[in-house]
């Protein structure tokens, strides 16, 4: 099987002149590696770039921080001896690089592995970096990477005006079917984000590919994204994050495992099975998270097993999971009331769902078929816009 070549590898092998001798900043994380697991910082430096600053997205440049955990504003890279600026601190202002941090740069190189869901914040870090770099007169090189859950399938609905946040700054479906480079192109073409943008392409990638077919090693890009199966279930099961149910953080299978104390696993699995959701099965289980929600407590819930990923609709499953909990243990379905991604006045479920309709429908226990039909129409309307951003 021939291997896919990432944008990072394309830059190093085909266009090192774009960075040789240039003063660059690098936005990266632990998954910013080539097929031999060599990190972008080492490769860019070896190619002759003068790295003068590193920028870390959520979880930090080294990826050790948990979700929504602020990272120190400035540290020092122990090997390069250059400042590492956090793009995920204690306030919404911390999400955007400051103009003084970009001053003197010839280029900002962005190399971030995404997982194909609009909640995953790395592409929004990229968008904010593009905007800031445009104001600073710094060109942006986005080293593109494969969408690990394919570049064809979309799920869910689009964000409505007024519900934008760091889990969706611009209207994309919950599962968007785009690469990071295509999202960069989309926000520039459709959303007016201006900068000098150079997208360094992937070689050999097809839109129908899942990550295992690329021949590339999977390096988990954040602490709770350990496997490709995690990425596949994430567009739907991340909705659980907006409740007081456990989404499996603190277990070995985050987002594939979900539940809460007091939930009957057998009843939950049986209710989900009756919904006849294609491409998956539900196994009743008990689990005990080691950290975050219900840490140390025994939760009843399910493990989601994917049986056919091409039929599997993660968003439909995530919604069905919340419906089933509401049906068999209504007291357990409590919406998160705490601030979420720096937003205090909109419930987390509305930010993730893109508006308030899903929350209201679940609270009222109404049939969701009409709402699902609206979502399908939204995605169909968006398809022409999405295709304008395609690079492959």
N, C-alpha and C positions, 0 to 999 in steps of 0.2 A: 504494500500500500504506500503510495506517495504521501509525503507529509505536507501539511499546510505550513506555510511560512507566515509568521506574525508580522505586523507592521514594524516592530522593533527590529526583527531580523532583516526585513526589506531595507530599512534605513541603514543598517550597518553594512549590508552586503552590496547594495545597489546605489545608495546615495549618501555615503559618508561626508561628501562635500557640503551637505546642508548644515552640518554641525562642526566640521573640523575647524578648530581655531576659534569657534564662537563661544561667547560667554552665555551659558545656558542655565536655566532653572529646570528642574525635573520634578514632575508630579508623578509619584509612583507609590507602590505598595509591595508586599512580599510576592505577589503573583506577576510582577513585572519582570519576567524571566524569558530566556530563549529556550529552545528545545533541549539544551544541555543543562538547564537550570542555572545558567549564569545570569546575574541580575543586570538590569538596565544600567544602573550606575556604573558598574564595572565595564560594561560593553561600550557605553557612550564615552567614558574616559579613555578607554583603549583606542577608540576611533578618533581621538584627537580633540574631543570637546573639552572646554574649560568649564567644569561644573562649579558654579559659584553659589548655588542655593538648591535645597531640596524642599519639596512641599508634600506634606502627608495629608491624605483625605481622612474621612472617618476611620477609626481604628488605628490611625497613625501610620507613618511611613513604614514602620516595621510590623504593623498589624497586631500588636499585642493588646490593644484596648478593646473592651467589650462594646456592645451597641450603645449609642447615645452617651458614651463615656468621654468627657472632654479630655483633650490631650494638651499638654503644656505648649504654650505659644511658640517658644523658641528653644531648641536644644542644639547640640553640636554633633554632626555625624562623626562617629569615633574613628573612621578610616579616612574619609575625605577631608575632615576638619573644616567643613563648611556648615553654615547654619541650616537647621531643619525647621521650617515654619509649619505650624499646625494649621490646617484648614478645617478643623473641627474642635472648637474650644467651648467656652462657656456662654457665648452669645451668638445670635444670628450673624452679627458682623464678622465673626471669626471665620465664616464659611468662604469668604472672598479674600484673595490675596490683596494686601495693601499696596498702594502705588509705590511706596518706598521700598517694598520687598521686591518689586519688579524693576526698579530703577537700575539702569546699566546693563540689563540683559539684552542680548541679541535675539534670543528665542526662548520660548517656554515649551519644553517637550513633555507631552502628557502620554503616559503609558499605563492604562488601568484596565484590568480585566473586569468586565461587567458580567451579570448573570441573566440578563434578558427580562428583568422585571422593573417597572418604573419606580418602585420604592427604593431600589438599591441606589444609594446616594452618590456613587462615584461619577455617574454621567452628569449629575447636577453640579458636582464639584468642577467637572470639566467645563460645563456651560458658564459657570461663574468665573472660572479662570479665563475663558475666552473673552468675556465681557471686560474684565479688568485689564487683560493684556491689550485689548483694542484701545482702551483709554490711555494706556502707557506707551503705545506705539511699539509693542513687542509682538513679533510674529509667533504664531502658535503652530507647532507640529504635533498632530495627534497620531500616535502609532496605533493603528487599528488592530483589533483582535476579534476572533470569532465570537458570535453569539452562541453560547454553549448549548442552548436548548432549541436551536435552529433559527433561521432567519425568515421563515414563512408564516408560522403560526402566531396568531394574535388571540388574546382572551380579554374579557372584561369590558370596560368602558373608558371613556375619556374624562379627564378632569374638567369640571365646570368652572367658569370664572368665579373667583372668590375662595376657591378651595386649593389654590396653589400653595406648595410648601416644599421643604427639602426632600420629601418623598414624592415629589412631582411638581417641578417648577413650570413645566410646559405640558400641554395636553397630549399625552400618549396613552395607549391602552395599558392595562395592568401588565400584560405580557405583550411586548411591543414588536418583537421580530426584527430588530435592528441591531447593527453593530455600533460600538462607540463612535466610530468615524461617521457613520450615517446619522447618528443623533447629533453630532457636531454640525453636519451639513444641514440637518433639519432645523436646528435652532438658528442657524445663520440664514437659511433661505426663507423660512416660514415665520420666525419669531423675532427677526431684526437684531439678533446678537451680532455685532460687528467686530471683526478683527481680521488680520491677514492670516488666513487659515490654510495650512498645508496638511492634507490627510495622507499619511504614508500607508499604502494599502496592504492588505493580506494577499498572499499568493496561494492559489490552489484551493480556496474555500468555495463550497457550494452552499446555497441557501438552505438546502434540505439536510445539511449535516448536523448531527449531534456531536458533542465534544469528543467522544471516544473515537469518532471517525477521522478526526484531524491528525492523529498521530502525535499530538502534543501532550506533555505531562500536565495533569491537573494539580495546580497549587492553590489551596483554598485562599480566596482573596480577602476573606474576613473570618473571624473566629468561629462563626456559626454557619459556615457554608462549606462543610467538609467534603462533599461529594457532588457528582453531577445529579444524582437523585434529589439531593437537597435543593439544587437549583430548579429542578423540574417541578417540585411541589410548592416552591416559594411563592409564585405569583398568586396563589390562592390561600395557602396556609399562613401567609404573613398577616392575613386579616385577624388571626387569633391574637396577634401582638396588640391589637386595639381593645382587648378584653382583659379581664382578670383571670382568664384561663391560662394555663401554661402552654406555650407553643413549643415546648420541648427544649428550650435553652437550659443548659445545665445537664443535658443528657448527651449520649453519643449520636443521637439522631434528631437534631433540632428540625422542627417543621414537619418531619415525618411522624413525630410523636406529639400528641396533644391531649389535654384533659385537665382535670382539676380534682381536688379532694371532694368526696361525696358523689362523684359521678359513677354510675354503674357501667363498667366497660362492656359487659355483654349486651345491655340494653342499647348503649350507644352504637356499638358495631351492628347490631340487628337493625336499628333504625336507618343507619346509613346504607346497609345492604338493600333495604327495601326501596331505596331511591334509584337503584339500577343505574349507577354512574359507570360509564364505560372506561376500560383501561386500568382498573384498579380494584383492590380488595382492602377490607378493613379488618384488622386483627385486634380483638380486645386485649388490653394489658393494663397492668399497674406499673407505675414508674415513680422514681423519687429524684426530682431535680437537685443537683448539687449547688446551684446558685440561681439567682433571680427569682421569678415568681414561684411561690410555694417551696422554696428551697428547704430541703430536709423533710418535707412532708410527702406522704404517699398520695399520688394522684391516680384516679381511674380515668382511662381514656382509650385511645386506639393508636395503633401504628398503621400508617398508610403504606400499602405496598403497590407499586406500579407494575401492572402486568402487560400493558401495551402502551408505550409512551406516545404513539402516533394517534391513538384514540383518546388519550387521557386529557382532560380539561381541568387544570389545576384550579382555576378561578371558580368554576362550577362546584368543585369538590370543597373548596374553602367555604363558600357560601352554604353548601349543604351541611358541612360540619357544624356551623353556627346554628342552622335550622334544627339539626338533630339534638344539639345540646339544649336548645330552647324547648324542644318537644319533651325530652326525657328528664331534664334537670333544669327547669327554667330559672331557679334561684342561682345557678352557677354562671349564667350568661350576664355578666356585669361589664358594662362598657368602661374602658379606661377613662378616668376623670383627670388624671395628672397631665401636665403639659407634655406635648409630644413634638419632638423635632423643632423646639423653640416656638411652638404655637400654643397659646394658652386659651384661646376663645373659640376654638373649633374642636369637636371631639376627634380623637385619633381615628376612629372608624370612618368618619367622613373624609378625612384627609387621604386615607388609604383607598377608600372606595371612589373618591372623586367628587362626591356630593353627599347629601343626607338621605337620599332615597332608600338605600339598602338598610341603613339603621332603622328608619321609620317602618319599613316593610317588615323587618324582623321583629321589631317591638310589637307591631300590630298582628303578627302572625298571618299575614295575607299571602296569597299565592304569588310566587315570583315570576311566573311565566311571562307576563306582560313586560315586566322590568327586564328580564333576560332578552326579550325580543327587541327592546329599545337599545340595549347594549350591542346586540348584533348589528342593528342599523347604524349605530354610531361608528362601529368598526368599519362597516362597508363604506360609509361616507369618507372615513379617514384614509381608506386604502390608496386612493389616487395621490394624496399628499405624501403618504409613506413611500410609495414607489418613486416619487420625485427625488427622494433622498437616497435611494439605493445606489450602491457603488458596485454591486456584484450581481 
